[in-house]
Amino acid sequence: MSENLSASRQFKLPKITWRRLFLWSAYTLCALWIFCALLLVALRFIDPPTTAVHLERRFSAFLHGKPYTERYQFVPLGEISPNLQHAVIAAEDERFYQHHGFDWQAIQLAAEEDMDGGKRFRGGSTITQQLVKNIFFGTSRSYIRKAAETTLVPVAELVLGKKRILELYLNVVEWGPGVYGAEAASRYHFKTTARALNREEAAELAAVLPSPIKRKPQRMTHYSGIILEHMAMMGW
């Protein structure tokens, strides 16, 4: 009897403490971060078959019992019109080639405009930040997501470089319900290829990006006009 009691004491489950939970959580988060960082390294050479946003939209449609058709075709940056490249940079991240992942001037300006209650031309997020969010985190918002995004952005800048970041972003970003990337967007909205987009079409597509589910390129003439002005000011 005494031997059984001593044996049961020996195999008693370890007590779970807040410290243990914290350590397990920290180890898990570190492992996930390393996994994401390694994926970014892989994306330097491999075109992504899907992203968190793609999966999120598909899952949402399944939950709500709605039909879902995904249009997604990855093309090299050389097959995307310079008009669209310039329009997206002018609309989303005009200092794209000057910053290293974070545009502190744009962040400060966005914060000041929020405090003043003014209408912003664009937010403070860079193309690199948006790419990381699209690939790994989807459209959800949380402090943990933002912290992880912030630490992964420098990794993306380091291992991918500006050309690959722009190529990835233009190919995975959402441009309508189930429409992802420049090639699919060009065919869906304008019945043409990404290579053949003119300046006006490119500006209208760029104008959709802040709210791609609700906005239609053909209805964005005012905003696309502002984008065209910014392109001209930037020498494009």
N, C-alpha and C positions, 0 to 999 in steps of 0.2 A: 504494500500500500504506500509506504513511504517512498519507494523507488518510483512509483507512478507519479506521485506528487512532485518529486524532484525533477522528473523528466518533463512534466507539463510546464514547470517553471522555466526549464531550459529553452523550450520552444515557444515561449510567450511572445506574441507579436510586439515589435518595437512600438513604443509610444510615439504617436504623431504629434509633433509640436509645431508652433507657428514658425520656428526657425527652420525646421525640416521642409515645411511647405514653401517657405520663401526660397530656400536653396533649390528645391526641385523646380520651382517656377523659373528661377534665374537660369538654371542649367537648360531647361526647355527652351526658353527665349533665346539663349545664346546659340543653341543648336539650330533653331529656326533661322536666326540671323546668318549664321555661317552657311546654311543651305541656300538662302537667298543670294548671298554674296557669290557663292560658287555658280549659281544659275546665271548671274550677271556676267561672270567670266565666260560661261558657255555661250551666252547670247552674242558675244563678240564674233562667233563663228557659225552659230546655228540660228535659223529663223524660227521664232516661236510658233508652235502649232495652235496655241490658244493663249488667253490671258485670264486674269481673275475677273475682269469686267465681262468678257465673253461668257465665262461659266456662270457668273451671277445672273446675267440676262436670260440665259437658257434655263437655269433653275427657277427663276422667278416666273417665267412663262409656264413651266411645268406645274408649279404650285397653283397658279391661277387658271390652269386649264386652257391657256391661250395657245394658238398656233405660233410656231417660231421657225423662221427660216434664216439661217446665217449666211451672209455673203462676206467672204474673207479670202483675199488673194494677195499674197506677199509678192512684191515686185522690188527690184533693185532701185536705189535712189536715182540712178541714171535714167530710169523709165518713168520718173515722176517729174512733171513739168516744173522748171524753175519758178514759174509763176506761182504755183501752189506752195513750193518751199518758202518763197519770199513772203507770200500772203500769210502763211501760218506763223512765221517768225514775227512779222509786223504786228499781227493780232495778238499772239499769245506770249511772246518773249523777245522783245526787240533788242535786248542786250545778250541774246543767246551766245554769240561768239565772243563776248567780253567777260562774262562771269564764269565761275567754276561750279555751277550747280545751283547757287542761290543768288538772286538779284536783290541785294539789300536795299537798293534805291527804290525798286518797285514795291518791295514789302513796306518800306516806310511810307511811300506815297499812298499805297492802298489803305494803310492804317489811318493816315491823316484824313483821307477822303471818307472813310467809314465814320470817323469821329465828327466830321463836318456834315455828314448825311448826304454827301454828293454822290453822283452817279459815276461809277468807274468805267474807264475804257477796257481795262483788263484787271485781273486779280494779281496777286503777288507771286503765284506759283510759276516756276520756270517749266520749260519743256522737259527737262530732266526729271524734275519732281513729278510731273504728270505722267511721264513714262513709267517711273517706279511704282506710282500708285496704280496705274492701269494694269501692269503686269502682275503685281503681287497682292494688292489690297482691295481692288474693286472700288465701288463708290461709297463704301461705308466711311463714317467719320468717328474717330476716337482719339484720345490723347496717346494711347499706346501705338495706334497706327501711325500717327503723325511723328512720334518719336522714332519708330522703326524706319519710316520713310526718310527722315532727316539724316539718319546714320548711313543709309544705303545710297543716298544721292552722291556723296563724294566717291564711293566705290564705282558707281556707274560712270561718273566723269573720268575716273582714272583708267578703268579697264576698257571702256567702250570708245571714248573719243566723240567729238562733236558730230562727225559725219555719220557714224553708226547710230548715235542717239537719235538724230533727226530721221534717219532711215527707218529705225524701229518705230518711232512715234508716229510717223506718217502712215505706217502700215498697220498699226494695231488700234489706233484711236477710233472712237465710235463716231459715226457720221450719219446716224439714223437708226431706226429699229432693225436690229440684226445686221447693220451695215458697218463693216470695219475696214479701215484702210483706204488709201487714196484711190486705188484701182477700183475697188467695189463701189466707192462713193461716186466716182466719175461715171461709171456705167449706170448706176442706179438713178442718180439725179440728172445727168446730162446726156446719157446714151453715148458716151465717148470714152476714151482711155485717159488714164492719168497723164500720159505723155502729151496729149493733145489739148489740155485745158488752156484756155486763154486767160487773160488777166482778170476779167470780170467774173468768169466762172470760178476761178481760184479764190478770189476775194469773197464770193458768196459762200463757198464751202468753208472757208476759214471763219466766216461770221457765224456758222452753225455750232462750232466747237464748244462754246460755253454751255449749251443746252441742246445736244444733238437729238434728243427724243422729241422735243417740242418744236424746234425750229425747222423751217424749210428754206433751202438756199434761195429760191426764187422770191421769197418774201423778205429777204434781208438786204434790200437795196440801199437803205439808209446806212446801216452799219457797214456794209461792204464798201460803200463810198468812203467812209472814214478809213477803212483799212487800205484802200487804194491811195488815199492821201498820205498815209503813213509809209506805204511802200515807196511813193515818189520822194518823200522826205529822206528816206534811207538810201536813195540812189537806185531804186529798182523800178 
